Amino acid sequence: MSGRPRILIVDDEAPVLATYQMILEQHGYAVTAVRTTAKALKVLETGHFRLILCDLQLESQRSGFEVIAAARRRDPDISAVLLTGYATGDAIEEAGEKGITLVFKPVDIQEFLPLLDSLVRRPGDNVA
């Protein structure tokens, strides 16, 4: 895949979503940002992403696990990060079992960006 790596960000809090989008675009990513699970599922039908960055708890009792599962049905190798301020032991265990990186808020951007960089790389990429 040529060009900037594409990231889908899903968070139901508009200010949080806008902040992540701005930071990641400044860091060179092509970002699609949506606020609802329904919009995320619609975008995933037609878009191809290298990484899903998703809040754990979304609107109306929906979960980031749902969005990531839909993304992985299209691309089983897609990288995924769940963001949360608090996660139960069950959520932590489920993330680990599914190969999903769990990051706790507040996010330290200086640590977060290198993590994302490592997650978007795939074999054969020409990344310096």
Secondary structure, DSSP 4 states (H G I P E B T S, - for coil): --SSPEEEEE-S-HHHHHHHHHHHHHTT-EEEEESSHHHHHHHHHH---SEEEEESB-GGG-BHHHHHHHHHHH-TT-EEEEEES---HHHHHHHHHTT-EEEESSP-HHHHHHHHHHHH--TT----
